[in-house]
């Protein structure tokens, strides 16, 4: 999946049907980069503010901004992983 730089939408390709789908991304207000995904949830970073991370569910149109842990800057990480189950989302940052 990738995002358009001008509109709050993303594009996803289904190789089974060989078809592109347009996905509305309600929490994208500026140009953003997809940095991780898991079970239909997407984690984005705002391109203009690398300290701004948020998780978006395009099906339910819900988004959550991620707060920085105390003493840590999001821009300091070099890897991010996201693990999802029915009850929670775990974001793992590596320095």
C-alpha angles and dihedrals in degrees: 000000000000135000132237113243093222108037133045093249137103134203126227127188123217107203092192093062095024090231138132119225128201113225122194113227106199097188097052108103099153137024107300139181124225106230104169143000138189133173095346096315119115128204114208135187121210107240093214094047112034089187091067116090126167139174119225133192105200093192096057092028090229123143133184126196112223116229118220115251113246112278093010132102120207088219089063097067124095099192136030130189129183125205121189133190131162094278107035151009119229119200115198118197122192122203 
